[in-house]
Amino acid sequence: MIVIIQARSNSKRFNNKVLYKIYNRPMIWHVVSKIKKSKNVKKIVVATSKNKSDDKLIKYLAKIKINYYRGSLTNVAKRLCDVAEKNKAKFFMRISADSPLIDPVIIDKAITIFNSQKKKYDIITNVFPRSYPKGQSVEIIKTAKLRHFLSKFNKEQKEHATKYFYKNYKNFMIKNFKSFKNRTKIKLAIDTKNDLKLILEKFNKKKFINFSLH
């Protein structure tokens, strides 16, 4: 399975957060490191924009030898689709760069479902409905289905690649898997500096690096 991390540096609420250092490592490093712990991920690509604001991100990714792709800033759905097609991936997993605590066990759970039922579903997800915390979201998307419906996406759906499918869920085969406990009150995504502050108050370095919900 190929994992595509969507990332950009010009976040309005937390500018350049993907390179913000957490325990002396940029946030994007933590995301990549967690994904690498998965047993079933074969390739990781960071999909970012062509904008100058992402030049520093690209420089860092090149330094640590992480694959990257530069595309549209606002049309994230097309950016993801282009990466998947460039890598000849019929399906791909989407993960956000604001998820430095992404649990590799959840990644592997999604891929296990995919491997057993891959011809059946257009999307395999854990956010429809959500039972895992924000920051633990994974979505496996059928590339051809995304490409086919791109032209129908509105501005918001171009930025949030799966919203169109969830809005029109009756027209698609969507598999949602749930947590054993409802953890939606917990937030592990980092949208603001305050989010990061609250998370770091809960975790020391060892717990942060080795975080798992399981």
GROMACS elastic network, one bead per residue, 0.5 to 0.9 nm:
[ bonds ]
;  ai    aj funct       b0    kb
    1    40     6  0.65221   500
    1    42     6  0.54099   500
    1    43     6  0.68158   500
    1    44     6  0.88787   500
    1    89     6  0.82048   500
    1    91     6  0.75906   500
    1    92     6  0.63870   500
    1    93     6  0.72233   500
    1   111     6  0.74198   500
    2    41     6  0.60618   500
    2    42     6  0.57799   500
    2    44     6  0.58479   500
    2    45     6  0.76267   500
    2    84     6  0.80754   500
    2    87     6  0.85188   500
    2    89     6  0.72634   500
    2    91     6  0.78182   500
    2    92     6  0.53328   500
    2    93     6  0.62952   500
    2    94     6  0.88792   500
    3    35     6  0.81660   500
    3    41     6  0.68555   500
    3    42     6  0.80332   500
    3    43     6  0.62613   500
    3    45     6  0.63843   500
    3    46     6  0.84305   500
    3    92     6  0.59208   500
    3    94     6  0.59916   500
    3    95     6  0.70793   500
    3   140     6  0.87791   500
    4    43     6  0.85066   500
    4    44     6  0.59594   500
    4    46     6  0.57398   500
    4    47     6  0.64142   500
    4    80     6  0.70442   500
    4    83     6  0.77278   500
    4    84     6  0.80290   500
    4    92     6  0.69290   500
    4    93     6  0.60317   500
    4    94     6  0.51240   500
    4    95     6  0.63190   500
    4    96     6  0.84158   500
    5    31     6  0.85024   500
    5    32     6  0.83687   500
    5    44     6  0.74343   500
    5    45     6  0.62268   500
    5    47     6  0.58591   500
    5    48     6  0.83600   500
    5    80     6  0.87176   500
    5    93     6  0.83807   500
    5    94     6  0.60211   500
    5    96     6  0.54421   500
    5    97     6  0.58950   500
    6    45     6  0.86996   500
    6    46     6  0.60534   500
    6    48     6  0.61654   500
    6    76     6  0.76744   500
    6    79     6  0.86381   500
    6    80     6  0.75890   500
    6    94     6  0.72294   500
    6    95     6  0.64893   500
    6    96     6  0.51880   500
    6    97     6  0.58754   500
    6    98     6  0.89745   500
    7    18     6  0.71374   500
    7    28     6  0.83572   500
    7    46     6  0.66810   500
    7    47     6  0.60860   500
    7    48     6  0.50761   500
    7    49     6  0.79615   500
    7    54     6  0.89073   500
    7    57     6  0.89524   500
    7    96     6  0.66757   500
    7    97     6  0.51644   500
    7    98     6  0.79388   500
    8    11     6  0.69540   500
    8    16     6  0.76586   500
    8    17     6  0.85553   500
    8    18     6  0.71544   500
    8    47     6  0.83296   500
    8    48     6  0.54879   500
    8    49     6  0.65662   500
    8    53     6  0.80836   500
    8    54     6  0.63712   500
    8    57     6  0.81501   500
    8    73     6  0.77770   500
    8    97     6  0.80558   500
    9    14     6  0.87677   500
    9    15     6  0.62520   500
    9    17     6  0.64757   500
    9    18     6  0.62331   500
    9    19     6  0.78014   500
    9    48     6  0.85208   500
    9    49     6  0.88428   500
    9    53     6  0.61069   500
    9    54     6  0.55824   500
    9    55     6  0.89825   500
    9    56     6  0.86625   500
    9    57     6  0.73605   500
   10    13     6  0.88634   500
   10    14     6  0.79319   500
   10    15     6  0.52560   500
   10    16     6  0.57981   500
   10    17     6  0.82736   500
   10    53     6  0.64081   500
   10    54     6  0.77810   500
   11    14     6  0.53836   500
   11    16     6  0.65561   500
   11    17     6  0.72890   500
   11   191     6  0.84081   500
   12    15     6  0.57383   500
   13   191     6  0.65662   500
   13   192     6  0.56073   500
   13   193     6  0.81977   500
   14    17     6  0.55863   500
   14   190     6  0.86731   500
   14   191     6  0.64401   500
   14   192     6  0.50658   500
   14   193     6  0.63378   500
   15    18     6  0.84745   500
   15    20     6  0.89310   500
   15   192     6  0.88282   500
   16    19     6  0.58441   500
   16    20     6  0.65566   500
   16    53     6  0.84210   500
   16    54     6  0.86110   500
   16    57     6  0.87527   500
   17    21     6  0.83561   500
   17    26     6  0.83187   500
   17    27     6  0.70013   500
   17    28     6  0.86365   500
   17    98     6  0.78776   500
   17   190     6  0.84095   500
   17   191     6  0.83313   500
   17   192     6  0.83316   500
   17   193     6  0.84356   500
   18    21     6  0.84143   500
   18    26     6  0.64883   500
   18    27     6  0.50516   500
   18    28     6  0.51880   500
   18    29     6  0.85489   500
   18    57     6  0.76953   500
   18    97     6  0.65709   500
   18    98     6  0.70313   500
   19    25     6  0.81300   500
   19    27     6  0.55995   500
   19    28     6  0.63589   500
   19    29     6  0.83346   500
   19    56     6  0.84149   500
   19    57     6  0.68882   500
   19    60     6  0.85176   500
   20    24     6  0.89604   500
   20    25     6  0.77957   500
   20    26     6  0.50753   500
   20    27     6  0.57392   500
   20    28     6  0.83936   500
   21    24     6  0.52251   500
   21    27     6  0.59827   500
   22    25     6  0.52972   500
   22    26     6  0.60166   500
   22    27     6  0.61890   500
   22    30     6  0.82297   500
   22   196     6  0.88191   500
   22   200     6  0.88161   500
   22   205     6  0.89654   500
   23    26     6  0.82722   500
   23   205     6  0.67066   500
   25    28     6  0.82252   500
   25    29     6  0.62653   500
   25    30     6  0.71458   500
   26    29     6  0.53292   500
   26    30     6  0.69209   500
   27    30     6  0.52655   500
   27    31     6  0.65298   500
   27    32     6  0.88604   500
   27    97     6  0.76716   500
   27    98     6  0.75613   500
   27    99     6  0.82978   500
   27   100     6  0.60886   500
   28    31     6  0.50768   500
   28    32     6  0.62032   500
   28    33     6  0.84849   500
   28    57     6  0.88528   500
   28    61     6  0.88297   500
   28    97     6  0.60874   500
   28    98     6  0.78905   500
   28    99     6  0.85573   500
   28   100     6  0.70927   500
   29    32     6  0.52194   500
   29    33     6  0.59773   500
   29    34     6  0.86081   500
   29    61     6  0.87964   500
   29    64     6  0.88080   500
   29   100     6  0.80456   500
   30    33     6  0.50286   500
   30    34     6  0.61621   500
   30    35     6  0.86502   500
   30    99     6  0.84001   500
   30   100     6  0.50503   500
   30   101     6  0.74561   500
   30   102     6  0.88684   500
   30   209     6  0.76952   500
   31    34     6  0.53456   500
   31    35     6  0.63676   500
   31    36     6  0.87186   500
   31    95     6  0.88910   500
   31    96     6  0.85028   500
   31    97     6  0.64259   500
   31    98     6  0.78538   500
   31    99     6  0.61164   500
   31   101     6  0.68969   500
   31   102     6  0.67216   500
   32    35     6  0.51648   500
   32    36     6  0.61396   500
   32    37     6  0.88983   500
   32    44     6  0.76807   500
   32    46     6  0.89223   500
   32    66     6  0.85526   500
   32    97     6  0.86726   500
   32   100     6  0.81041   500
   33    36     6  0.51045   500
   33    37     6  0.67067   500
   33   100     6  0.86266   500
   33   209     6  0.88367   500
   34    37     6  0.53923   500
   34    38     6  0.74193   500
   34   100     6  0.73575   500
   34   101     6  0.71131   500
   34   102     6  0.62612   500
   34   103     6  0.66597   500
   34   104     6  0.60861   500
   34   209     6  0.81515   500
   34   210     6  0.85313   500
   34   211     6  0.88749   500
   35    38     6  0.55486   500
   35    41     6  0.74604   500
   35    44     6  0.80847   500
   35   102     6  0.73348   500
   35   103     6  0.76972   500
   35   104     6  0.57631   500
   35   107     6  0.76400   500
   36    39     6  0.78941   500
   36    41     6  0.70768   500
   36    42     6  0.88497   500
   36    43     6  0.88428   500
   36    44     6  0.81849   500
   36   104     6  0.78621   500
   37    40     6  0.88855   500
   37    41     6  0.84751   500
   37   103     6  0.88048   500
   37   104     6  0.59005   500
   37   105     6  0.86481   500
   38    41     6  0.58457   500
   38   103     6  0.86097   500
   38   105     6  0.69029   500
   38   106     6  0.88910   500
   38   107     6  0.66843   500
   38   108     6  0.60817   500
   39    42     6  0.85836   500
   39   104     6  0.80876   500
   39   105     6  0.87778   500
   39   107     6  0.89666   500
   39   108     6  0.67159   500
   40   107     6  0.83250   500
   40   108     6  0.62499   500
   40   111     6  0.70420   500
   40   112     6  0.84952   500
   41    44     6  0.75133   500
   41   107     6  0.84563   500
   41   108     6  0.80843   500
   41   111     6  0.84785   500
   43    67     6  0.84834   500
   44    66     6  0.73701   500
   44    67     6  0.65902   500
   44    68     6  0.84238   500
   45    66     6  0.69266   500
   45    68     6  0.50674   500
   45    69     6  0.70388   500
   45    83     6  0.78892   500
   46    61     6  0.83181   500
   46    66     6  0.75061   500
   46    67     6  0.62746   500
   46    69     6  0.62805   500
   46    70     6  0.85897   500
   46    97     6  0.85342   500
   47    67     6  0.87643   500
   47    68     6  0.57468   500
   47    70     6  0.60468   500
   47    71     6  0.73414   500
   47    76     6  0.86108   500
   47    79     6  0.67936   500
   47    80     6  0.67408   500
   47    83     6  0.72144   500
   48    51     6  0.86587   500
   48    54     6  0.71042   500
   48    57     6  0.85191   500
   48    58     6  0.83217   500
   48    68     6  0.73301   500
   48    69     6  0.61236   500
   48    71     6  0.63109   500
   48    72     6  0.78509   500
   48    73     6  0.72448   500
   48    76     6  0.85567   500
   48    79     6  0.78326   500
   49    52     6  0.83354   500
   49    53     6  0.83664   500
   49    54     6  0.63963   500
   49    55     6  0.88956   500
   49    69     6  0.77769   500
   49    72     6  0.53782   500
   49    74     6  0.83779   500
   49    76     6  0.87533   500
   49    79     6  0.82091   500
   50    53     6  0.83072   500
   50    54     6  0.69978   500
   50    55     6  0.80450   500
   50    69     6  0.87592   500
   50    70     6  0.50434   500
   50    71     6  0.54062   500
   50    72     6  0.64613   500
   50    73     6  0.68547   500
   51    54     6  0.57571   500
   51    55     6  0.73049   500
   51    70     6  0.84614   500
   51    71     6  0.85977   500
   51    72     6  0.82586   500
   51    73     6  0.69297   500
   52    55     6  0.52546   500
   52    56     6  0.83098   500
   53    56     6  0.72440   500
   53    57     6  0.82925   500
   54    57     6  0.51619   500
   54    58     6  0.63663   500
   54    59     6  0.87398   500
   54    70     6  0.88961   500
   55    58     6  0.51546   500
   55    59     6  0.62257   500
   55    60     6  0.87225   500
   56    59     6  0.50137   500
   56    60     6  0.62442   500
   56    61     6  0.86609   500
   57    60     6  0.51625   500
   57    61     6  0.61949   500
   57    62     6  0.86248   500
   58    61     6  0.50661   500
   58    62     6  0.60853   500
   58    63     6  0.85033   500
   58    68     6  0.73026   500
   58    69     6  0.88313   500
   58    70     6  0.87198   500
   59    62     6  0.52363   500
   59    63     6  0.62391   500
   59    64     6  0.89435   500
   60    64     6  0.64295   500
   60    65     6  0.84616   500
   60    66     6  0.87117   500
   61    64     6  0.53057   500
   61    65     6  0.58751   500
   61    66     6  0.50969   500
   61    67     6  0.71598   500
   61    68     6  0.71764   500
   62    66     6  0.60889   500
   62    67     6  0.75195   500
   62    68     6  0.81028   500
   63    66     6  0.78787   500
   68    83     6  0.88920   500
   69    79     6  0.82679   500
   69    82     6  0.88678   500
   69    83     6  0.67493   500
   70    73     6  0.86391   500
   70    79     6  0.76917   500
   70    83     6  0.89404   500
   71    75     6  0.83100   500
   71    76     6  0.81407   500
   71    78     6  0.81038   500
   71    79     6  0.53271   500
   71    80     6  0.86933   500
   71    82     6  0.81570   500
   71    83     6  0.88778   500
   72    75     6  0.53677   500
   72    76     6  0.65782   500
   72    78     6  0.74566   500
   72    79     6  0.60012   500
   73    76     6  0.66175   500
   73    79     6  0.82045   500
   73   159     6  0.87225   500
   74    77     6  0.87043   500
   74    79     6  0.89199   500
   74   155     6  0.81891   500
   74   158     6  0.70341   500
   74   159     6  0.58841   500
   75    78     6  0.55624   500
   75    79     6  0.64127   500
   75    80     6  0.89256   500
   75   155     6  0.78564   500
   75   157     6  0.85650   500
   75   159     6  0.55313   500
   75   160     6  0.86486   500
   75   161     6  0.85780   500
   76    80     6  0.61872   500
   76    81     6  0.85301   500
   76   157     6  0.87784   500
   76   158     6  0.57086   500
   76   160     6  0.69017   500
   76   161     6  0.65619   500
   77    80     6  0.52558   500
   77    81     6  0.61784   500
   77    82     6  0.86231   500
   77   146     6  0.77078   500
   77   147     6  0.86615   500
   77   150     6  0.73082   500
   77   153     6  0.88702   500
   77   157     6  0.77034   500
   77   158     6  0.51472   500
   77   159     6  0.63928   500
   77   160     6  0.68753   500
   77   162     6  0.80452   500
   78    82     6  0.59552   500
   78    83     6  0.85550   500
   78   146     6  0.83943   500
   78   147     6  0.76009   500
   78   150     6  0.71015   500
   78   158     6  0.73423   500
   78   161     6  0.82850   500
   79    82     6  0.52162   500
   79    83     6  0.63772   500
   79    84     6  0.87995   500
   80    83     6  0.52339   500
   80    84     6  0.63060   500
   80    85     6  0.87130   500
   80    92     6  0.88104   500
   80    94     6  0.80311   500
   80   143     6  0.87867   500
   80   161     6  0.82393   500
   81    84     6  0.51596   500
   81    85     6  0.61786   500
   81    86     6  0.85106   500
   81    92     6  0.89963   500
   81   143     6  0.61899   500
   81   144     6  0.84240   500
   81   146     6  0.68002   500
   81   147     6  0.64108   500
   82    85     6  0.51884   500
   82    86     6  0.59855   500
   82    87     6  0.85921   500
   82   147     6  0.87622   500
   83    86     6  0.50883   500
   83    87     6  0.62793   500
   83    88     6  0.85740   500
   83    89     6  0.85459   500
   84    87     6  0.52133   500
   84    88     6  0.60751   500
   84    89     6  0.50467   500
   84    90     6  0.72479   500
   84    91     6  0.73914   500
   84    92     6  0.65435   500
   84   143     6  0.66255   500
   85    89     6  0.59128   500
   85    90     6  0.75911   500
   85   143     6  0.73243   500
   85   144     6  0.87864   500
   86    89     6  0.77350   500
   87    90     6  0.89754   500
   88    91     6  0.89266   500
   89    92     6  0.64201   500
   89   142     6  0.87877   500
   89   143     6  0.71613   500
   90   141     6  0.85721   500
   90   142     6  0.60764   500
   90   143     6  0.53089   500
   90   144     6  0.68850   500
   91   118     6  0.88653   500
   91   122     6  0.88213   500
   91   123     6  0.89972   500
   91   140     6  0.65614   500
   91   141     6  0.54594   500
   91   143     6  0.53092   500
   91   144     6  0.82356   500
   92   139     6  0.81255   500
   92   140     6  0.53986   500
   92   141     6  0.55208   500
   92   142     6  0.68215   500
   92   143     6  0.70353   500
   93   107     6  0.86456   500
   93   110     6  0.89540   500
   93   111     6  0.86529   500
   93   124     6  0.89712   500
   93   138     6  0.67601   500
   93   139     6  0.53903   500
   93   141     6  0.62787   500
   94   137     6  0.85769   500
   94   138     6  0.61422   500
   94   139     6  0.53210   500
   94   140     6  0.63602   500
   94   141     6  0.75259   500
   95    98     6  0.86780   500
   95    99     6  0.76829   500
   95   102     6  0.85504   500
   95   135     6  0.89552   500
   95   136     6  0.86124   500
   95   137     6  0.67908   500
   95   138     6  0.57246   500
   95   139     6  0.71516   500
   96    99     6  0.59232   500
   96   100     6  0.89928   500
   96   135     6  0.78524   500
   96   137     6  0.78939   500
   96   138     6  0.84913   500
   96   189     6  0.88745   500
   97   100     6  0.71465   500
   97   190     6  0.89876   500
   98   101     6  0.88393   500
   98   135     6  0.69030   500
   98   188     6  0.88265   500
   98   189     6  0.55761   500
   98   190     6  0.52043   500
   98   191     6  0.67722   500
   99   102     6  0.54152   500
   99   134     6  0.82147   500
   99   136     6  0.68463   500
   99   137     6  0.83129   500
   99   188     6  0.69682   500
   99   189     6  0.50896   500
   99   190     6  0.66380   500
  100   103     6  0.89345   500
  100   135     6  0.75792   500
  100   188     6  0.82096   500
  100   189     6  0.75476   500
  100   190     6  0.80287   500
  100   208     6  0.87738   500
  101   135     6  0.68070   500
  101   136     6  0.73794   500
  101   188     6  0.67841   500
  101   189     6  0.78384   500
  101   208     6  0.71581   500
  101   209     6  0.79475   500
  101   210     6  0.86904   500
  101   211     6  0.63821   500
  101   212     6  0.78020   500
  102   105     6  0.88579   500
  102   106     6  0.79578   500
  102   107     6  0.81830   500
  102   135     6  0.62017   500
  102   136     6  0.51329   500
  102   137     6  0.77652   500
  102   138     6  0.88479   500
  102   188     6  0.83963   500
  102   189     6  0.87934   500
  102   211     6  0.82302   500
  102   212     6  0.80391   500
  103   106     6  0.54983   500
  103   107     6  0.66999   500
  103   108     6  0.89806   500
  103   136     6  0.66168   500
  103   211     6  0.70483   500
  103   212     6  0.54135   500
  103   213     6  0.68638   500
  103   214     6  0.85422   500
  104   108     6  0.61374   500
  104   109     6  0.85037   500
  104   212     6  0.78026   500
  105   108     6  0.51352   500
  105   109     6  0.61270   500
  105   110     6  0.87786   500
  105   212     6  0.75538   500
  105   213     6  0.82163   500
  105   214     6  0.74393   500
  106   110     6  0.63472   500
  106   111     6  0.86879   500
  106   126     6  0.89325   500
  106   136     6  0.76355   500
  106   137     6  0.86180   500
  106   138     6  0.77135   500
  106   213     6  0.86171   500
  106   214     6  0.89483   500
  107   110     6  0.53758   500
  107   111     6  0.64025   500
  107   112     6  0.87389   500
  107   136     6  0.89176   500
  107   137     6  0.89376   500
  107   138     6  0.66896   500
  108   112     6  0.60057   500
  108   113     6  0.86282   500
  109   112     6  0.51101   500
  109   113     6  0.64083   500
  109   114     6  0.86650   500
  109   177     6  0.88250   500
  110   113     6  0.52437   500
  110   114     6  0.62368   500
  110   115     6  0.87318   500
  110   124     6  0.68419   500
  110   125     6  0.72622   500
  110   126     6  0.81783   500
  110   138     6  0.74763   500
  110   139     6  0.78761   500
  110   140     6  0.74995   500
  110   177     6  0.78848   500
  111   115     6  0.60344   500
  111   116     6  0.86192   500
  111   124     6  0.87266   500
  111   140     6  0.79585   500
  112   115     6  0.51269   500
  112   116     6  0.63634   500
  112   117     6  0.86717   500
  113   116     6  0.53192   500
  113   117     6  0.61122   500
  113   118     6  0.75591   500
  113   124     6  0.78632   500
  113   175     6  0.89028   500
  113   177     6  0.88731   500
  114   117     6  0.52250   500
  114   119     6  0.83195   500
  114   120     6  0.88663   500
  114   121     6  0.81769   500
  114   124     6  0.71071   500
  114   140     6  0.78826   500
  115   118     6  0.54887   500
  115   119     6  0.88951   500
  116   119     6  0.87073   500
  117   120     6  0.55981   500
  117   121     6  0.71812   500
  118   121     6  0.61824   500
  118   122     6  0.85089   500
  119   122     6  0.83391   500
  120   173     6  0.70813   500
  120   174     6  0.88725   500
  121   124     6  0.67088   500
  121   141     6  0.86549   500
  121   142     6  0.79305   500
  121   172     6  0.78789   500
  121   174     6  0.56923   500
  121   175     6  0.65461   500
  122   140     6  0.81264   500
  122   141     6  0.60919   500
  122   142     6  0.51905   500
  122   143     6  0.86834   500
  122   145     6  0.68953   500
  122   146     6  0.88514   500
  122   172     6  0.64530   500
  122   173     6  0.52247   500
  122   174     6  0.59054   500
  122   175     6  0.81639   500
  123   139     6  0.67112   500
  123   140     6  0.54716   500
  123   142     6  0.63713   500
  123   162     6  0.86471   500
  123   165     6  0.85089   500
  123   172     6  0.81470   500
  123   173     6  0.67181   500
  123   175     6  0.62744   500
  123   176     6  0.83505   500
  124   138     6  0.81929   500
  124   139     6  0.56599   500
  124   140     6  0.50013   500
  124   141     6  0.67942   500
  124   173     6  0.87378   500
  124   174     6  0.59397   500
  124   176     6  0.59418   500
  124   177     6  0.78211   500
  125   128     6  0.66298   500
  125   129     6  0.88388   500
  125   130     6  0.89516   500
  125   137     6  0.76730   500
  125   138     6  0.58548   500
  125   140     6  0.64199   500
  125   141     6  0.85929   500
  125   174     6  0.75163   500
  125   175     6  0.62011   500
  125   177     6  0.64673   500
  126   129     6  0.69788   500
  126   130     6  0.59416   500
  126   131     6  0.71435   500
  126   132     6  0.70492   500
  126   136     6  0.84595   500
  126   137     6  0.62476   500
  126   138     6  0.62105   500
  126   139     6  0.70139   500
  126   175     6  0.82954   500
  126   176     6  0.51919   500
  126   177     6  0.50992   500
  126   178     6  0.60623   500
  126   179     6  0.82396   500
  127   131     6  0.68846   500
  127   132     6  0.74019   500
  127   134     6  0.88766   500
  127   137     6  0.64070   500
  127   138     6  0.76872   500
  127   139     6  0.80975   500
  127   176     6  0.70147   500
  127   177     6  0.81619   500
  127   178     6  0.83307   500
  128   131     6  0.84629   500
  128   166     6  0.73784   500
  128   174     6  0.85509   500
  128   175     6  0.83856   500
  128   176     6  0.58495   500
  128   177     6  0.83265   500
  129   176     6  0.71494   500
  129   177     6  0.86583   500
  129   178     6  0.81189   500
  130   133     6  0.77107   500
  130   134     6  0.84914   500
  130   137     6  0.84896   500
  130   176     6  0.86212   500
  130   177     6  0.88560   500
  130   178     6  0.73832   500
  130   179     6  0.87335   500
  130   182     6  0.84286   500
  130   183     6  0.86938   500
  130   184     6  0.68730   500
  131   177     6  0.85890   500
  131   178     6  0.56719   500
  131   179     6  0.56254   500
  131   180     6  0.83868   500
  131   181     6  0.73451   500
  131   183     6  0.56719   500
  131   184     6  0.54627   500
  132   135     6  0.83943   500
  132   136     6  0.62152   500
  132   137     6  0.72842   500
  132   178     6  0.71519   500
  132   179     6  0.58808   500
  132   181     6  0.81191   500
  132   182     6  0.65492   500
  132   183     6  0.51164   500
  132   184     6  0.56007   500
  132   185     6  0.88993   500
  132   186     6  0.82415   500
  133   136     6  0.56657   500
  133   137     6  0.76026   500
  133   182     6  0.84034   500
  133   183     6  0.53567   500
  133   185     6  0.68561   500
  133   186     6  0.52225   500
  133   187     6  0.54191   500
  133   188     6  0.62738   500
  133   189     6  0.80275   500
  134   137     6  0.63253   500
  134   183     6  0.89426   500
  134   184     6  0.71127   500
  134   185     6  0.87633   500
  134   186     6  0.71952   500
  134   187     6  0.51339   500
  134   188     6  0.55267   500
  134   189     6  0.53055   500
  134   190     6  0.89054   500
  135   138     6  0.89947   500
  135   187     6  0.67613   500
  135   190     6  0.74247   500
  136   188     6  0.72101   500
  136   189     6  0.75916   500
  139   162     6  0.84904   500
  141   144     6  0.88996   500
  141   145     6  0.79523   500
  141   146     6  0.73827   500
  141   162     6  0.83780   500
  142   145     6  0.54639   500
  142   146     6  0.64304   500
  142   147     6  0.88734   500
  143   146     6  0.51781   500
  143   147     6  0.62193   500
  143   148     6  0.86169   500
  144   147     6  0.51167   500
  144   148     6  0.60674   500
  144   149     6  0.87900   500
  145   148     6  0.51437   500
  145   149     6  0.64485   500
  145   150     6  0.86390   500
  146   149     6  0.55277   500
  146   150     6  0.60360   500
  146   161     6  0.82246   500
  146   162     6  0.85053   500
  146   165     6  0.89432   500
  147   150     6  0.53338   500
  147   151     6  0.81258   500
  148   151     6  0.74112   500
  148   152     6  0.87619   500
  149   152     6  0.54840   500
  149   153     6  0.70048   500
  149   164     6  0.85559   500
  150   153     6  0.54491   500
  150   154     6  0.89504   500
  150   157     6  0.89327   500
  150   158     6  0.76852   500
  150   161     6  0.88851   500
  151   154     6  0.84207   500
  152   157     6  0.89743   500
  152   164     6  0.83792   500
  153   156     6  0.77449   500
  153   157     6  0.52669   500
  153   158     6  0.57860   500
  153   161     6  0.85818   500
  153   163     6  0.88626   500
  153   164     6  0.65300   500
  154   157     6  0.52306   500
  154   158     6  0.61864   500
  154   159     6  0.88374   500
  154   164     6  0.83777   500
  155   158     6  0.52321   500
  155   159     6  0.66050   500
  155   160     6  0.88264   500
  156   159     6  0.52185   500
  156   160     6  0.61649   500
  156   161     6  0.85373   500
  156   163     6  0.80914   500
  157   161     6  0.55807   500
  157   162     6  0.70202   500
  157   163     6  0.54852   500
  157   164     6  0.58044   500
  158   161     6  0.56025   500
  158   162     6  0.86599   500
  158   163     6  0.85936   500
  158   164     6  0.86934   500
  159   163     6  0.89949   500
  160   163     6  0.58804   500
  160   164     6  0.83633   500
  161   164     6  0.71752   500
  161   165     6  0.84369   500
  162   165     6  0.53867   500
  162   166     6  0.64177   500
  162   167     6  0.87244   500
  163   166     6  0.51364   500
  163   167     6  0.60223   500
  163   168     6  0.85300   500
  164   167     6  0.52061   500
  164   168     6  0.62236   500
  164   169     6  0.82348   500
  165   168     6  0.51240   500
  165   169     6  0.54363   500
  165   170     6  0.87129   500
  165   171     6  0.79782   500
  165   172     6  0.69198   500
  165   174     6  0.85213   500
  166   170     6  0.84956   500
  166   172     6  0.85609   500
  166   174     6  0.83915   500
  167   170     6  0.84799   500
  168   171     6  0.58603   500
  168   172     6  0.73303   500
  169   172     6  0.53584   500
  169   173     6  0.75111   500
  169   174     6  0.71642   500
  170   173     6  0.77975   500
  170   174     6  0.88723   500
  178   181     6  0.81976   500
  178   182     6  0.82044   500
  179   182     6  0.62607   500
  179   183     6  0.75781   500
  180   183     6  0.89191   500
  182   185     6  0.80341   500
  183   186     6  0.57217   500
  183   187     6  0.86655   500
  184   187     6  0.73415   500
  187   190     6  0.81647   500
  187   195     6  0.79645   500
  187   199     6  0.85242   500
  188   195     6  0.78084   500
  188   196     6  0.85639   500
  188   199     6  0.70796   500
  189   195     6  0.74172   500
  189   196     6  0.83832   500
  190   193     6  0.73605   500
  190   194     6  0.83074   500
  190   195     6  0.53049   500
  190   196     6  0.57899   500
  190   199     6  0.86375   500
  191   194     6  0.82706   500
  191   195     6  0.64056   500
  191   196     6  0.80711   500
  192   195     6  0.52147   500
  192   196     6  0.67488   500
  192   197     6  0.88335   500
  193   196     6  0.51116   500
  193   197     6  0.61903   500
  193   198     6  0.87408   500
  194   198     6  0.61877   500
  194   199     6  0.85942   500
  195   198     6  0.52986   500
  195   199     6  0.63095   500
  195   200     6  0.87179   500
  196   199     6  0.51226   500
  196   200     6  0.60963   500
  196   201     6  0.85533   500
  197   200     6  0.52432   500
  197   201     6  0.62293   500
  197   202     6  0.89522   500
  198   201     6  0.51647   500
  198   202     6  0.67681   500
  199   202     6  0.53039   500
  199   203     6  0.64591   500
  199   208     6  0.88854   500
  200   203     6  0.51170   500
  200   204     6  0.68389   500
  200   205     6  0.85188   500
  200   208     6  0.80572   500
  201   204     6  0.77507   500
  202   207     6  0.89504   500
  202   208     6  0.89208   500
  203   206     6  0.77658   500
  203   207     6  0.55283   500
  203   208     6  0.55491   500
  203   211     6  0.88003   500
  204   207     6  0.54520   500
  204   208     6  0.60971   500
  204   209     6  0.87027   500
  205   208     6  0.50953   500
  205   209     6  0.61380   500
  205   210     6  0.85439   500
  206   209     6  0.53052   500
  206   210     6  0.60950   500
  206   211     6  0.81781   500
  207   210     6  0.51585   500
  207   211     6  0.54128   500
  207   212     6  0.86994   500
  208   211     6  0.51836   500
  208   212     6  0.89154   500
  211   214     6  0.88907   500
